[in-house]
């Protein structure tokens, strides 16, 4: 969904209601403490029989370090915390002599490629119509979108001036993910 898009993981967790732990780049991952990730996974597994963990791209660099590799766009590659966590969780339970099955799924395009519903189709129509109207009016360098239920044309420089979009790890959205009984995690 894009680099530095921790808010996508947070909103997916809020929408889902099935996630037990969410990891984002701006909140350090604490693994082995009384309120850490591994203890929380133990508790949830004992209670529910399964655990769902969501990680945002770039989470866990404090554990894995920053990559020196660059992608084709010249951006620093982000570490793959998912595979690392699988190994850590498996080893943790192996040391406890408990058998667990850990499945790792990187949804990538799967999450973006579901069939459109009526709302999706309507919003695509509005965006396309806005693009055509703006172009026919002679505008360039704009993007269409919805703002307060109105189709608007926005200058691209104004849209990217605050990019990349980010989520405040001390803000209301993250609080809702962690505290308000969504995941029950402490960090």
Secondary structure, DSSP 8 states (H G I E B T S, - for coil): --TT-HHHHHHHHHHHS--SEEE-TTS----SSTTSHHHHHHHHHHHHS---EEE-TTTTHHHH-----B-TTS-B----HHHHHHHHHHHHHHHTT----------GGGGG-S---HHHHHHHHHHHHHHHHHHHTT--SEEEEEETTEEEEEEHHHHHTT-S----TTSHHHHHHHTSSSS----
